Amino acid sequence: MTLIKSISGIRGTIGGQPGDNLTPIDLAKFTSAYAQWLKETSGDKRLTVVVGRDARLSGEMAASIVEGTLCGCGIDVIDIGLATTPTVEVAVTGRRADGGIILTASHNPKQWNALKLLNARGEFLNDAEGKRVLAIAASDGYTFPDVDRIGHVLDRTSYDKTHIDRVLALKLVDRDAIRAARFKVVVDAVNSVGGVVIPALLRELGVEVVELNCAPDGHFAHNPEPIPANLTEISARVPAEKADLGIVVDPDVDRLALVCEDGTMFGEEYTLVAVADYVLSHTKGATVSNLSSSRALRDVTERHGCRYYAAAVGEVNVVTKMKEVGAVIGGEGNGGVIYPEIHYGRDALVGVALFLTHLARKGMSASALRATYPPYYISKNKIELTPEIDVDDVLRRMKAKYAHEQVNDIDGVKIDFPTEWVHLRKSNTEPIIRIYSESRDEAAADALAEKIIADIRSVIAG
């Protein structure tokens, strides 16, 4: 069974049985539930929804079903075609739509696709909203209008240029400095929509572009998650091309990974750190990331005399916290940059423009810039438990065991030690505790994880 229903969307593999996989029936069902939710929350008015998709092989098929279903629900559609997740987000507000659907399974392999659902602010649904959509789908609680009230596709126009223009118009994007730096950049867009928008943005900035896996045909050239193990090709290509930087995005372009001029990884965790460093040097204010993100953001924020806040894991939680504290920059350690000056969503285009401005103004190499930030390493582990073990009780007991340390329990249990931390979160689908630990080097992070795993086993045994 590979159909995953959550408040953040509906994700599954294409084909198979309805209810078990993401089939045409499931696409229509959950689109109808979303449409019904929109009607419940928007009153008696004609509604419009923006639809965009990444380049994966099932995208065109899925988009046609989603658009037809929305029209069958009496909702008009603005189809922006191949589009990044952040492009759909800015199009919702830019076109004054009532919501948006992005067809993308993000960093998942090509057999996956998903419905990501947006509200009228171009943001992901919150917990209550997402649960309501799932409840409507579970009860088949939707009705369809008669033929005189069906919806129509109002427009089929790309929103890429508008998105790029809005990024270029940001006050902290210094086009002149970037152009003067004469950067040469290799772009790996894993054959999805990033292969269209990232080179276009870079050329507007006066950057020489070397395209790698930029044909948006959905045949992913490697595992699409932008982590070091999947980026061996670009890490060799950057120094071979004598390029200044490598830019890697996932299929829907909300995550940004960078490769230094020598082929080493800048580090996904440090994308947000570097961009925040630049933003805070010009705009003082709070920063936010999730509990599993690097402490380096807190360090850099405090270096600028500002305050850092942690949020529960999940983009919607980070956005909620950013609004609560009035953060000027935030995001997630997976390369997700959220800059409220343009919109509240992870946006690799914004990340690229702000990072290149920072690099140009610093007048140093990417590797030299990386060396200016606190060195941390995150180790990711998990411990599998038997089904009869109460995971919540285990986490409560771990919290009590380390009550003398700084503990945050808004999302699992995070224990902050003076020079390192560990974050324990339970899986929502299986008896597993995920264990993220961070320290000054790999050996120390691994050792901390091993100690905590031993503590968990001792708590269970006791």
C-alpha positions, -999 to 999 in steps of 0.1 A, spaced: 0 0 0 17 32 -12 -11 58 -9 -2 82 19 -30 106 30 -19 135 52 -27 171 59 1 181 36 -14 163 6 -21 130 -10 9 110 -22 13 76 -38 27 55 -67 9 55 -100 -12 25 -109 -26 -4 -89 -58 -6 -70 -79 25 -59 -73 33 -23 -39 15 -23 -21 36 -49 -26 70 -66 -50 59 -93 -72 81 -115 -101 74 -91 -81 86 -61 -70 118 -80 -107 126 -87 -118 117 -52 -93 139 -33 -97 167 -58 -134 166 -53 -129 167 -15 -106 197 -18 -132 214 -40 -159 208 -15 -137 222 13 -131 253 -7 -169 257 -12 -174 253 26 -149 280 34 -155 305 6 -192 311 6 -215 312 -24 -192 326 -50 -175 314 -82 -142 299 -73 -109 297 -92 -80 273 -86 -45 274 -100 -31 241 -112 6 234 -120 27 203 -122 63 192 -122 78 173 -152 73 137 -139 59 112 -164 25 110 -148 20 148 -146 1 154 -178 -23 125 -171 -29 136 -135 -33 173 -144 -60 165 -170 -80 145 -143 -76 172 -117 -86 200 -140 -116 180 -153 -127 172 -118 -124 208 -106 -145 219 -136 -170 191 -127 -172 206 -92 -181 240 -106 -147 255 -101 -128 275 -128 -92 266 -135 -60 286 -143 -36 261 -158 0 273 -156 14 240 -169 49 229 -160 56 249 -129 76 248 -97 59 245 -63 68 281 -54 56 293 -88 22 279 -81 22 295 -47 29 330 -60 4 325 -89 -24 318 -65 -21 353 -50 -9 369 -82 -40 357 -100 -63 363 -70 -73 326 -70 -91 309 -42 -66 280 -40 -40 259 -58 -31 223 -65 5 213 -73 10 179 -89 44 168 -76 59 142 -54 88 165 -46 120 144 -42 103 110 -46 113 88 -76 94 89 -109 67 63 -100 53 87 -74 31 117 -77 10 137 -53 -16 164 -48 -3 193 -28 -31 216 -17 -30 254 -12 -53 279 4 -61 314 -10 -28 328 4 -8 303 -17 2 284 15 -2 247 24 -33 238 44 -30 238 82 -38 208 104 -75 215 107 -80 223 71 -61 192 59 -80 170 82 -113 184 69 -104 176 33 -95 140 44 -128 136 63 -148 148 32 -130 123 11 -135 95 36 -173 101 36 -177 109 -1 -192 142 12 -192 162 -20 -219 173 -44 -216 183 -80 -234 211 -99 -256 207 -129 -244 214 -164 -251 251 -163 -227 256 -133 -197 235 -143 -163 252 -143 -140 261 -172 -103 264 -179 -99 302 -180 -63 303 -191 -33 282 -201 -3 305 -196 30 299 -178 37 320 -147 75 314 -148 84 349 -161 62 366 -135 78 346 -107 113 353 -120 105 390 -123 93 391 -88 125 375 -75 146 400 -95 126 429 -81 135 420 -44 155 448 -28 182 425 -15 188 409 -49 218 429 -64 217 422 -101 247 445 -108 269 428 -82 261 393 -96 266 404 -132 300 420 -123 311 388 -106 309 370 -139 299 337 -123 299 304 -141 274 280 -127 265 243 -133 228 235 -129 214 200 -122 177 201 -123 172 163 -125 152 167 -157 123 185 -142 109 220 -141 140 235 -125 157 229 -158 135 257 -173 133 283 -146 167 281 -129 188 287 -161 163 314 -171 168 332 -138 205 329 -139 208 343 -174 187 373 -163 213 378 -136 241 377 -162 254 343 -151 271 318 -175 251 286 -172 262 250 -179 231 228 -180 232 193 -166 200 172 -166 179 202 -175 156 187 -201 121 187 -184 111 152 -196 105 135 -163 132 109 -168 151 116 -136 188 112 -143 195 101 -107 176 97 -74 160 132 -72 166 139 -36 194 165 -35 217 148 -10 254 142 -15 251 105 -23 230 115 -54 251 144 -66 284 127 -77 279 138 -113 277 175 -106 304 174 -79 328 162 -107 314 186 -133 318 218 -114 356 217 -111 359 202 -145 341 232 -160 361 256 -137 327 268 -125 322 290 -94 292 270 -81 269 241 -87 232 245 -82 209 215 -76 172 215 -71 146 188 -66 118 181 -91 95 208 -78 122 234 -70 115 241 -33 148 227 -21 182 241 -30 216 224 -26 249 240 -36 282 226 -47 314 245 -41 339 254 -68 361 225 -58 333 199 -60 326 197 -23 291 201 -9 282 234 6 257 214 26 219 215 24 217 226 60 239 256 51 218 269 22 194 286 47 223 296 70 241 315 42 210 332 29 200 341 65 234 356 71 230 378 41 195 389 49 203 396 86 232 418 76 207 441 60 174 434 78 175 427 115 148 404 128 140 369 140 147 336 122 129 303 123 138 267 113 124 234 124 137 214 153 157 190 131 177 218 114 212 227 121 222 248 152 243 269 128 212 291 120 208 299 156 245 308 159 245 330 129 213 347 140 227 355 174 259 367 158 238 394 142 222 403 175 189 387 166 167 359 180 162 324 167 130 303 171 124 266 165 92 252 150 78 217 147 89 198 116 68 206 85 67 237 63 33 248 75 46 248 111 76 268 102 54 294 84 31 296 114 60 303 137 75 328 113 43 348 112 39 346 150 74 361 157 76 383 126 106 365 112 125 381 83 139 347 71 132 311 78 130 277 64 142 241 68 175 224 68 167 204 37 177 235 16 143 252 19 145 290 21 113 309 30 116 347 25 84 365 35 92 396 13 80 375 -17 58 348 -2 56 322 27 68 291 9 101 274 3 115 288 -29 148 278 -46 146 307 -70 147 332 -41 175 311 -25 196 312 -57 192 350 -62 200 359 -25 229 334 -23 246 347 -54 242 383 -42 258 373 -9 286 355 -27 292 384 -51 293 410 -24 316 389 -2 340 385 -31 351 350 -21 347 314 -33 318 293 -22 342 270 -2 357 300 16 322 314 24 312 280 38 343 280 61 330 312 77 301 293 93 301 271 124 310 235 116 283 210 124 274 175 113 240 159 115 236 121 119 203 106 110 193 73 125 162 53 136 154 26 161 127 1 153 104 -10 181 79 -38 185 43 -28 178 32 -33 214 56 -7 227 40 27 235 63 51 216 47 81 232 55 67 267 91 61 256 95 97 245 79 109 278 104 89 298 133 101 277 122 137 284 121 130 321 155 113 320 170 145 305 149 170 323 181 187 336 190 197 300 172 221 277 142 201 264 117 211 237 87 188 233 66 206 207 74 179 182 87 147 198 116 154 222 146 176 214 174 177 239 199 206 236 232 200 252 259 227 254 276 218 221 252 194 205 216 182 203 194 152 196 159 152 183 136 122 188 104 119 167 80 90 162 69 78 128 32 83 121 30 50 102 51 25 120 67 18 155 99 37 148 117 65 166 137 87 143 168 100 159 186 131 145 217 142 163 241 171 156 276 178 169 308 194 158 319 164 137 306 131 123 321 109 150 307 130 178 272 131 162 272 93 157 284 88 192 256 109 206 231 90 185 244 57 198 242 69 234 206 80 230 197 47 213 212 28 242 192 50 266 160 42 247 167 5 249 174 9 287 142 28 292 122 2 274 139 -26 293 134 -8 327 
